Amino acid sequence: MNRPGRDVPRTGQRFTVRRRLPDGGVGDVIGVLIFHDDQQLVLTDRRGRNHTIARADVIASRRVPDRPGGTR
């Protein structure tokens, strides 16, 4: 999420994040970024569940438009 030449992500923005899973597969999370630091990021999905993702597990990410009617 913080690649050179890209804008720094801000809390409150909506993202999709592709990450490595413990079983070796990959998975996607779409949600609002509520926290991030050098080690991890936390997104809240549309059901209100928080997903904590280690930065080392992030394969790709991008900002996505807010959901119609709001961010959630």
DSSP file (Angstrom, degrees, kcal/mol; ACC not computed):
  #  RESIDUE AA STRUCTURE BP1 BP2  ACC     N-H-->O    O-->H-N    N-H-->O    O-->H-N    TCO  KAPPA ALPHA  PHI   PSI    X-CA   Y-CA   Z-CA
    1    1 A M              0   0    0      0, 0.0     2,-0.2     0, 0.0    54,-0.0   0.000 360.0 360.0 360.0 -10.2    0.0    0.0    0.0
    2    2 A N        +     0   0    0      6,-0.1     6,-0.1     3,-0.0     3,-0.1  -0.452 360.0 160.8-129.0  60.6    2.8    2.5    0.3
    3    3 A R    >   -     0   0    0     -2,-0.2     3,-1.8     4,-0.2     0, 0.0  -0.509  49.6 -89.2 -85.1 150.4    4.7    2.2   -2.9
    4    4 A P  T 3  S+     0   0    0      0, 0.0    -1,-0.1     0, 0.0     3,-0.1  -0.270 113.5  22.9 -56.5 140.3    7.1    4.9   -4.2
    5    5 A G  T 3  S+     0   0    0      1,-0.3     2,-0.3    -3,-0.1    -2,-0.0   0.462 103.5 105.1  83.1   0.5    5.3    7.4   -6.5
    6    6 A R  S <  S-     0   0    0     -3,-1.8    -1,-0.3     1,-0.1     2,-0.1  -0.784  78.4 -97.3-112.0 157.2    1.9    6.6   -5.0
    7    7 A D        -     0   0    0     -2,-0.3    -4,-0.2    -3,-0.1    -1,-0.1  -0.402  43.2-106.0 -67.8 147.5   -0.2    8.7   -2.6
    8    8 A V        -     0   0    0     -6,-0.1    -6,-0.1    -2,-0.1    -1,-0.1  -0.613  40.9-113.1 -73.5 129.8    0.0    7.7    1.0
    9    9 A P        -     0   0    0      0, 0.0     2,-0.4     0, 0.0    -1,-0.1  -0.335  31.4-150.5 -64.7 146.2   -3.3    5.9    2.0
   10   10 A R    >   -     0   0    0     -3,-0.0     3,-1.7    25,-0.0    23,-0.3  -0.920  21.6-103.1-119.0 145.1   -5.5    7.7    4.4
   11   11 A T  T 3  S+     0   0    0     -2,-0.4    23,-0.2     1,-0.2     3,-0.1  -0.330 107.6  39.9 -60.1 147.5   -7.8    6.3    7.0
   12   12 A G  T 3  S+     0   0    0     21,-3.2    -1,-0.2     1,-0.4     2,-0.2   0.213  89.1 115.8  93.7 -13.8  -11.4    6.5    5.9
   13   13 A Q    <   -     0   0    0     -3,-1.7    20,-3.0    20,-0.2     2,-0.4  -0.587  66.7-121.2 -86.1 152.7  -10.6    5.6    2.3
   14   14 A R  E     +A   32   0A   0     50,-0.5    50,-2.6    18,-0.2     2,-0.3  -0.797  37.0 174.6 -97.7 134.2  -11.9    2.4    0.8
   15   15 A F  E     -AB  31  63A   0     16,-3.0    16,-2.5    -2,-0.4     2,-0.4  -0.912  30.6-140.8-133.8 157.3   -9.5   -0.2   -0.6
   16   16 A T  E     -AB  30  62A   0     46,-2.3    46,-1.8    -2,-0.3     2,-0.4  -0.990  26.4-168.8-113.1 134.0   -9.3   -3.7   -2.0
   17   17 A V  E     -AB  29  61A   0     12,-2.8    12,-2.1    -2,-0.4     2,-0.5  -0.986  13.4-156.1-128.1 125.0   -6.3   -5.6   -0.7
   18   18 A R  E     +AB  28  60A   0     42,-2.9    41,-3.1    -2,-0.4    42,-1.4  -0.878  27.8 175.5 -96.7 129.6   -5.0   -8.9   -2.1
   19   19 A R  E     -AB  27  58A   0      8,-2.9     8,-2.2    -2,-0.5     2,-0.3  -0.919  34.8-104.3-136.0 158.2   -3.0  -10.8    0.6
   20   20 A R  E     -A   26   0A   0     37,-2.4     6,-0.3    -2,-0.3     5,-0.1  -0.628  36.5-143.0 -77.4 139.0   -1.3  -14.1    1.1
   21   21 A L    >   -     0   0    0      4,-3.0     3,-2.1    -2,-0.3    -1,-0.0  -0.681  23.7-109.7-100.1 158.3   -3.2  -16.5    3.3
   22   22 A P  T 3  S+     0   0    0      0, 0.0    -1,-0.1     0, 0.0    -2,-0.0   0.792 117.5  58.5 -57.4 -28.9   -1.6  -18.9    5.9
   23   23 A D  T 3  S-     0   0    0      1,-0.1     3,-0.1     3,-0.0    -3,-0.0   0.443 124.1-101.6 -82.3   2.5   -2.4  -21.9    3.7
   24   24 A G  S <  S+     0   0    0     -3,-2.1    -1,-0.1     1,-0.3    -4,-0.0   0.271  89.4 109.8  97.7 -11.1   -0.4  -20.5    0.8
   25   25 A G        -     0   0    0     -5,-0.1    -4,-3.0     1,-0.1     2,-0.3  -0.051  64.8-115.8 -81.2-170.1   -3.4  -19.2   -1.1
   26   26 A V  E     -A   20   0A   0     -6,-0.3     2,-0.3    -3,-0.1    -6,-0.2  -0.928  26.3-175.2-128.0 155.7   -4.5  -15.7   -1.7
   27   27 A G  E     -A   19   0A   0     -8,-2.2    -8,-2.9    -2,-0.3     2,-0.4  -0.982  16.4-132.4-147.6 157.8   -7.5  -13.7   -0.6
   28   28 A D  E     -A   18   0A   0     -2,-0.3     2,-0.4   -10,-0.2   -10,-0.2  -0.879  12.6-168.3-114.1 144.3   -9.1  -10.3   -1.2
   29   29 A V  E     -A   17   0A   0    -12,-2.1   -12,-2.8    -2,-0.4     2,-0.5  -1.000   2.4-166.3-127.8 132.8  -10.5   -7.9    1.4
   30   30 A I  E     +A   16   0A   0     -2,-0.4    16,-0.4   -14,-0.2     2,-0.3  -0.984  37.0 109.3-116.7 126.5  -12.6   -4.9    0.4
   31   31 A G  E     -A   15   0A   0    -16,-2.5   -16,-3.0    -2,-0.5     2,-0.4  -0.991  66.5 -67.7-175.7 179.1  -13.1   -2.3    3.1
   32   32 A V  E     -AC  14  44A   0     12,-2.3    12,-2.4    -2,-0.3     2,-0.5  -0.738  48.8-121.0 -88.4 129.7  -12.5    1.0    4.7
   33   33 A L  E     + C   0  43A   0    -20,-3.0   -21,-3.2    -2,-0.4   -20,-0.2  -0.585  38.6 166.7 -72.0 119.3   -9.0    1.6    6.0
   34   34 A I  E     +     0   0A   0      8,-2.9     2,-0.3    -2,-0.5     9,-0.2   0.586  64.0   8.8-110.4 -14.6   -9.3    2.3    9.7
   35   35 A F  E     + C   0  42A   0      7,-1.3     7,-2.8   -25,-0.1    -1,-0.4  -0.962  58.9 169.1-161.5 145.1   -5.6    2.0   10.8
   36   36 A H  E     + C   0  41A   0     -2,-0.3     2,-0.2     5,-0.2     5,-0.2  -0.950   5.7 154.8-157.8 145.2   -2.2    1.5    9.2
   37   37 A D        -     0   0    0      3,-2.5    18,-0.1    -2,-0.3    -2,-0.0  -0.756  62.8 -70.4-145.6-165.3    1.4    1.6   10.3
   38   38 A D  S    S+     0   0    0     -2,-0.2     3,-0.1     1,-0.2    17,-0.0   0.710 128.7  37.5 -68.4 -19.3    4.7    0.1    9.1
   39   39 A Q  S    S-     0   0    0      1,-0.2    16,-2.6    16,-0.1    17,-0.5   0.767 121.4  -1.0-103.9 -31.7    3.7   -3.4   10.2
   40   40 A Q  E     - D   0  54A   0     14,-0.3    -3,-2.5    15,-0.1     2,-0.3  -0.939  48.3-144.6-153.8 168.9    0.0   -3.8    9.5
   41   41 A L  E     -CD  36  53A   0     12,-2.1    12,-3.1    -2,-0.3     2,-0.4  -0.979  12.4-149.2-139.6 154.4   -3.2   -2.4    8.2
   42   42 A V  E     -CD  35  52A   0     -7,-2.8    -8,-2.9    -2,-0.3    -7,-1.3  -0.990  12.8-175.0-128.6 126.7   -6.8   -2.8    9.4
   43   43 A L  E     -CD  33  51A   0      8,-2.1     8,-2.9    -2,-0.4     2,-0.5  -0.927  17.1-143.3-118.2 145.3   -9.8   -2.6    7.1
   44   44 A T  E     -CD  32  50A   0    -12,-2.4   -12,-2.3    -2,-0.4     6,-0.2  -0.943  21.2-146.9-106.4 123.0  -13.5   -2.8    8.1
   45   45 A D    >   -     0   0    0      4,-2.6     3,-2.1    -2,-0.5   -14,-0.2  -0.181  34.6 -89.4 -82.0 179.9  -15.7   -4.7    5.6
   46   46 A R  T 3  S+     0   0    0    -16,-0.4    -1,-0.1     1,-0.3   -15,-0.1   0.676 126.6  56.6 -66.9 -16.8  -19.3   -3.9    4.8
   47   47 A R  T 3  S-     0   0    0      2,-0.1    -1,-0.3     0, 0.0     3,-0.1   0.425 120.5-106.8 -91.9   0.4  -20.5   -6.3    7.5
   48   48 A G  S <  S+     0   0    0     -3,-2.1     2,-0.3     1,-0.3    -2,-0.1   0.526  72.8 141.4  88.5   6.0  -18.5   -4.4   10.2
   49   49 A R        -     0   0    0      1,-0.0    -4,-2.6     2,-0.0     2,-0.4  -0.647  46.6-133.7 -83.9 137.1  -15.8   -7.0   10.6
   50   50 A N  E     -D   44   0A   0     -2,-0.3     2,-0.5    -6,-0.2    -6,-0.2  -0.732  14.8-161.8 -89.6 138.6  -12.2   -5.9   11.0
   51   51 A H  E     -D   43   0A   0     -8,-2.9    -8,-2.1    -2,-0.4     2,-0.6  -0.971   2.8-159.4-121.7 113.6   -9.5   -7.5    9.0
   52   52 A T  E     -D   42   0A   0     -2,-0.5     2,-0.5   -10,-0.2   -10,-0.2  -0.838  14.1-173.6 -94.4 125.2   -5.9   -7.1   10.3
   53   53 A I  E     -D   41   0A   0    -12,-3.1   -12,-2.1    -2,-0.6     2,-0.2  -0.975  22.8-129.5-125.7 125.4   -3.4   -7.7    7.5
   54   54 A A  E >   -D   40   0A   0     -2,-0.5     3,-1.7   -14,-0.2     4,-0.5  -0.524  19.9-130.9 -68.6 136.5    0.4   -7.8    7.9
   55   55 A R  G >  S+     0   0    0    -16,-2.6     3,-1.3     1,-0.3    -1,-0.1   0.848 107.5  63.0 -57.6 -33.8    2.1   -5.5    5.4
   56   56 A A  G 3  S+     0   0    0    -17,-0.5    -1,-0.3     1,-0.3   -16,-0.1   0.743 101.6  52.4 -63.9 -21.8    4.4   -8.4    4.5
   57   57 A D  G <  S+     0   0    0     -3,-1.7   -37,-2.4   -38,-0.1     2,-0.4   0.540  82.1 109.4 -90.7  -8.3    1.4  -10.4    3.3
   58   58 A V  E <   +B   19   0A   0     -3,-1.3   -39,-0.3    -4,-0.5     3,-0.1  -0.567  36.1 172.8 -74.6 123.3    0.0   -7.7    1.0
   59   59 A I  E     -     0   0A   0    -41,-3.1     2,-0.3    -2,-0.4   -40,-0.2   0.828  67.5 -14.5 -93.7 -43.9    0.5   -8.7   -2.7
   60   60 A A  E     -B   18   0A   0    -42,-1.4   -42,-2.9     2,-0.0    -1,-0.4  -0.985  60.8-179.7-156.6 156.1   -1.4   -5.7   -4.2
   61   61 A S  E     +B   17   0A   0     -2,-0.3     2,-0.3   -44,-0.2   -44,-0.2  -0.988   1.2 178.3-154.9 157.7   -3.8   -3.0   -3.2
   62   62 A R  E     -B   16   0A   0    -46,-1.8   -46,-2.3    -2,-0.3     2,-0.3  -0.974  34.2-105.4-159.0 151.7   -5.7   -0.1   -4.7
   63   63 A R  E     -B   15   0A   0     -2,-0.3   -48,-0.3   -48,-0.2    -2,-0.0  -0.569  38.0-164.8 -75.4 139.6   -8.2    2.5   -3.7
   64   64 A V        -     0   0    0    -50,-2.6   -50,-0.5    -2,-0.3     3,-0.1  -0.885  27.7 -88.9-124.2 157.3  -11.7    1.9   -4.8
   65   65 A P        -     0   0    0      0, 0.0    -1,-0.1     0, 0.0   -52,-0.0  -0.226  50.7 -96.2 -62.4 152.7  -14.8    4.2   -5.0
   66   66 A D        -     0   0    0      1,-0.1     5,-0.2   -52,-0.0     3,-0.1  -0.297  47.0 -96.1 -62.8 153.3  -17.0    4.5   -2.0
   67   67 A R    >   -     0   0    0      3,-0.3     3,-1.9     1,-0.1     5,-0.1  -0.412  51.4 -88.7 -67.1 147.8  -20.1    2.3   -1.9
   68   68 A P  T 3  S+     0   0    0      0, 0.0    -1,-0.1     0, 0.0     4,-0.0  -0.360 117.4  23.0 -56.4 133.6  -23.3    4.1   -3.1
   69   69 A G  T 3  S-     0   0    0     -3,-0.1     2,-0.3     3,-0.1     3,-0.1   0.549 135.1 -35.2  85.8   7.1  -24.9    5.8   -0.2
   70   70 A G  S <  S-     0   0    0     -3,-1.9    -3,-0.3     1,-0.1     0, 0.0  -0.819  79.9 -64.6 137.1-176.2  -21.7    6.0    1.9
   71   71 A T              0   0    0     -2,-0.3    -1,-0.1    -5,-0.2    -4,-0.1   0.594 360.0 360.0 -86.2 -11.3  -18.5    4.2    2.7
   72   72 A R              0   0    0     -5,-0.1    -1,-0.2    -3,-0.1    -2,-0.1   0.427 360.0 360.0-118.3 360.0  -20.1    1.2    4.3
